[in-house]
Amino acid sequence: MTWFVYMALCADKSIYTGITTDVKRRFNEHKSGKGAKYTKAKKITKILYTEKQKNRSLALKREAVIKKWTRGKKLQFLSRPILKAE
């Protein structure tokens, strides 16, 4: 099963990081107040980034790495150019 690590913007401009198997479903859960306590309080507004992982274990490890980043590092990561292989 494919898992995703995602970063989402909240109304207070904070960045939430989580994992899921279905980003659209999870976003809707957050929007309806059924997601994490953090996003229920901070009101998620949009998904900023998604990244595929092969399994839950790898997704959890990547999430932990990203959650340790400072806000500045997250913003720098999100603003980098995305390279596409042709």
Number of C-alpha atoms within 10 A of each C-alpha: 7 12 21 24 24 23 22 19 19 19 13 11 12 13 20 19 17 20 21 19 17 11 17 11 11 18 21 13 16 20 16 13 17 13 15 14 11 13 24 16 12 19 19 26 16 14 17 13 14 17 12 15 19 11 13 17 11 15 23 18 12 18 18 14 10 20 15 10 12 10 13 9 12 15 12 10 13 13 9 8 7 7 6 5 4 3
